[in-house]
Amino acid sequence: MSGFDRSDAVDRLEEIVDTVANKRMPVPVREVWAFGDVALGLDPVERLDVYVTKDILMRDDSEPSSANTAPGESEPVDPETEFRESHGIEGVGKSVRADWARDHPDYLRANANGHAAPEQCLAAHLLADDEPVHLEVCNAPFEDNVTQRLRGAQLRDDYTQLLDPRGVCLWAEGTRSDEAFRKLREGELALPTLSAALEMLGMDDDEAETAARELHAWREQQDGATVRGDVV
């Protein structure tokens, strides 16, 4: 899949927001943003960029499952043991909700250490493997993480770690922004070029131009659905 017509891109954003708003997610989600090219009024949209603000799962509020009781035992097996034995994945009930994992075992994903990975689970639930969508997942709000990632990219001299600051909030704390969707559909958002946006965040002209080129080049190398998660 090479990209989206603009109307299809906004339709796809609406589907993602509807899923987050109405379905049980692997972790609580607080915000959904669209950023980058889709916010600029481009048509077609080569890749759709979505940002999700999630909570770190401090306490799983899943109901215990009486269906997973060990032979000869009256108490159900704890979720971590259950999914370690069934899927070889640690951390269910600690990093992702146990009831979500039971309802959506095909979406359960682990990191390289074999631990349930919330960002990967969210991507599996929200995206199709072959669609040109990039998902950013973090516990920090979009605007806070823009500045955090800017500092990190400059310290590491790796501008591919930047988060494109040109974003629009579509859904927050259970409230959908119909006005944001209308502006996206009609291409009404007046946003600067990426280099100009980075200058507004404090980069000098030359660094902003270099950073924009590197981020665009990294983006052009991505294929299909991709996800990046971080914790601030």
C-alpha positions as CSV (number, residue, x, y, z in Angstrom):
1,M,0.0,0.0,0.0
2,S,1.7,3.2,-1.2
3,G,-0.3,5.9,0.6
4,F,-3.8,7.3,1.3
5,D,-6.0,9.7,-0.6
6,R,-6.5,12.6,1.9
7,S,-10.2,11.7,2.6
8,D,-9.2,8.0,3.2
9,A,-6.4,9.1,5.5
10,V,-8.8,11.1,7.7
11,D,-11.3,8.2,7.6
12,R,-8.5,6.0,8.8
13,L,-7.8,8.4,11.7
14,E,-11.5,8.3,12.6
15,E,-11.4,4.5,12.7
16,I,-8.4,4.5,15.0
17,V,-10.0,7.1,17.3
18,D,-13.3,5.1,17.4
19,T,-11.4,1.9,18.3
20,V,-9.5,3.7,21.1
21,A,-12.7,5.3,22.4
22,N,-14.9,2.3,22.3
23,K,-12.8,-0.8,22.6
24,R,-10.8,-2.2,25.5
25,M,-7.1,-1.4,24.9
26,P,-4.1,-3.3,26.2
27,V,-3.3,-0.2,28.4
28,P,-5.3,2.9,29.2
29,V,-5.1,5.5,26.4
30,R,-5.4,9.3,27.2
31,E,-4.8,11.0,23.9
32,V,-4.7,10.4,20.1
33,W,-2.9,12.9,17.8
34,A,-2.2,13.1,14.1
35,F,1.0,14.7,13.1
36,G,3.3,15.4,10.1
37,D,2.1,15.2,6.5
38,V,-1.6,14.6,7.2
39,A,-1.7,17.8,9.2
40,L,-0.4,19.8,6.3
41,G,-3.2,19.3,3.9
42,L,-1.2,17.1,1.5
43,D,-3.1,14.9,-0.9
44,P,-2.1,12.1,-1.2
45,V,-0.7,11.3,2.3
46,E,2.2,9.0,1.7
47,R,2.4,7.9,5.3
48,L,0.0,8.5,8.2
49,D,1.6,9.5,11.5
50,V,-0.3,8.9,14.7
51,Y,0.7,9.6,18.3
52,V,-0.9,7.8,21.3
53,T,-0.5,8.9,24.9
54,K,-0.9,5.9,27.1
55,D,-0.8,5.3,30.8
56,I,1.8,3.0,32.4
57,L,-0.2,0.1,33.8
58,M,0.2,0.5,37.6
59,R,-2.6,-1.8,38.6
60,D,-4.5,-4.2,36.2
61,D,-8.3,-3.7,36.7
62,S,-9.1,-6.9,34.7
63,E,-11.6,-9.2,36.2
64,P,-10.0,-12.6,37.2
65,S,-10.7,-15.4,34.9
66,S,-12.2,-18.5,36.5
67,A,-11.6,-20.4,33.2
68,N,-7.9,-20.6,33.9
69,T,-7.7,-22.7,37.1
70,A,-4.9,-25.2,37.5
71,P,-6.0,-28.8,38.1
72,G,-6.8,-29.5,41.7
73,E,-6.7,-25.7,42.6
74,S,-9.6,-23.5,43.4
75,E,-7.9,-20.2,42.6
76,P,-7.3,-19.1,39.0
77,V,-3.8,-19.1,37.6
78,D,-2.3,-15.6,37.7
79,P,-2.1,-14.0,34.2
80,E,1.6,-13.8,34.1
81,T,1.9,-17.5,34.7
82,E,-1.0,-18.2,32.3
83,F,0.6,-16.4,29.3
84,R,4.1,-17.5,30.1
85,E,2.9,-21.0,29.7
86,S,0.6,-20.5,26.7
87,H,2.5,-17.8,24.7
88,G,6.0,-17.7,26.3
89,I,5.4,-14.0,27.1
90,E,6.1,-12.4,30.5
91,G,4.3,-9.5,32.1
92,V,0.7,-9.9,31.2
93,G,-1.4,-8.4,34.0
94,K,1.6,-6.1,34.7
95,S,2.5,-4.2,31.5
96,V,-0.7,-5.0,29.6
97,R,-4.2,-5.9,30.8
98,A,-4.9,-9.6,31.3
99,D,-8.5,-9.4,30.1
100,W,-7.4,-7.7,26.9
101,A,-4.8,-10.4,26.3
102,R,-7.4,-13.1,26.8
103,D,-9.8,-11.4,24.4
104,H,-7.1,-10.6,21.8
105,P,-4.3,-13.2,22.1
106,D,-3.5,-12.7,18.4
107,Y,-2.5,-9.1,19.1
108,L,-0.3,-9.9,22.1
109,R,3.3,-8.9,21.3
110,A,6.6,-9.1,23.2
111,N,9.8,-7.1,23.2
112,A,13.2,-8.7,22.6
113,N,13.3,-9.8,26.3
114,G,10.1,-11.7,26.0
115,H,8.1,-9.2,28.0
116,A,4.7,-8.0,26.8
117,A,5.3,-4.7,25.0
118,P,2.4,-2.2,25.2
119,E,3.4,-0.2,22.1
120,Q,3.6,-3.3,20.0
121,C,0.3,-4.6,21.4
122,L,-1.4,-1.2,20.6
123,A,0.0,-1.3,17.1
124,A,-1.2,-4.8,16.5
125,H,-4.7,-3.9,17.7
126,L,-5.0,-0.6,15.8
127,L,-3.1,-1.1,12.6
128,A,-2.9,-3.6,9.7
129,D,0.6,-4.9,8.9
130,D,0.7,-3.6,5.3
131,E,-0.8,-0.1,5.8
132,P,1.5,2.9,5.6
133,V,1.0,4.1,9.2
134,H,3.6,5.0,11.8
135,L,2.5,4.9,15.4
136,E,4.3,6.7,18.2
137,V,3.4,5.5,21.7
138,C,4.5,7.3,24.9
139,N,3.3,7.9,28.5
140,A,3.9,11.7,28.0
141,P,1.6,14.1,26.1
142,F,2.5,14.9,22.5
143,E,3.7,18.4,23.1
144,D,5.9,17.4,26.1
145,N,7.5,14.6,24.2
146,V,8.3,16.8,21.2
147,T,10.7,18.8,23.5
148,Q,12.0,15.7,25.2
149,R,12.8,14.0,21.9
150,L,14.4,17.2,20.5
151,R,16.8,17.3,23.4
152,G,17.6,13.6,23.1
153,A,18.2,13.9,19.3
154,Q,20.5,16.8,19.8
155,L,22.5,15.0,22.6
156,R,22.9,11.9,20.5
157,D,23.3,13.8,17.2
158,D,20.6,11.5,15.8
159,Y,17.8,13.5,14.2
160,T,15.8,10.4,13.2
161,Q,14.8,10.4,16.9
162,L,12.9,13.7,16.5
163,L,9.2,13.8,16.8
164,D,7.6,16.0,14.1
165,P,6.1,18.8,16.2
166,R,3.3,19.6,13.7
167,G,0.4,17.9,15.3
168,V,-3.3,18.1,16.0
169,C,-5.1,16.5,19.0
170,L,-8.0,14.3,17.8
171,W,-9.2,12.8,21.0
172,A,-8.3,13.4,24.7
173,E,-9.6,12.0,28.0
174,G,-12.7,10.6,26.3
175,T,-13.5,13.7,24.2
176,R,-13.3,13.7,20.4
177,S,-12.5,16.9,18.6
178,D,-14.9,17.1,15.6
179,E,-13.4,20.5,14.8
180,A,-9.9,18.9,14.4
181,F,-11.3,16.3,12.0
182,R,-13.2,19.0,10.0
183,K,-10.0,21.0,9.6
184,L,-8.0,17.9,8.6
185,R,-10.6,17.0,6.0
186,E,-10.7,20.5,4.6
187,G,-6.9,21.1,4.9
188,E,-7.4,24.2,7.0
189,L,-4.5,23.8,9.4
190,A,-1.9,26.5,8.7
191,L,1.4,24.7,9.7
192,P,5.0,25.6,8.9
193,T,7.6,23.4,7.1
194,L,9.4,20.9,9.3
195,S,12.6,23.0,9.4
196,A,10.6,26.1,10.3
197,A,8.8,24.2,13.1
198,L,12.1,23.0,14.5
199,E,13.5,26.6,14.4
200,M,10.5,27.6,16.5
201,L,11.6,25.1,19.1
202,G,15.1,26.7,19.3
203,M,17.2,25.1,16.6
204,D,19.3,27.4,14.4
205,D,18.7,27.5,10.7
206,D,21.4,25.1,9.6
207,E,20.7,22.5,12.2
208,A,16.9,22.7,11.5
209,E,17.5,22.1,7.8
210,T,19.8,19.2,8.5
211,A,17.4,17.7,11.0
212,A,14.5,18.0,8.6
213,R,16.4,16.3,5.8
214,E,17.5,13.4,8.1
215,L,14.0,12.9,9.5
216,H,12.4,12.9,6.0
217,A,15.0,10.4,4.8
218,W,14.4,8.1,7.7
219,R,10.7,8.3,7.1
220,E,11.0,7.5,3.4
221,Q,12.8,4.2,4.4
222,Q,9.8,3.0,6.4
223,D,7.5,0.5,4.9
224,G,4.1,-0.9,6.0
225,A,2.9,-0.3,9.6
226,T,5.7,0.8,12.0
227,V,5.7,1.6,15.7
228,R,8.1,3.3,18.1
229,G,7.6,3.5,21.8
230,D,9.3,5.4,24.6
231,V,8.9,6.3,28.2
232,V,9.5,9.8,29.6
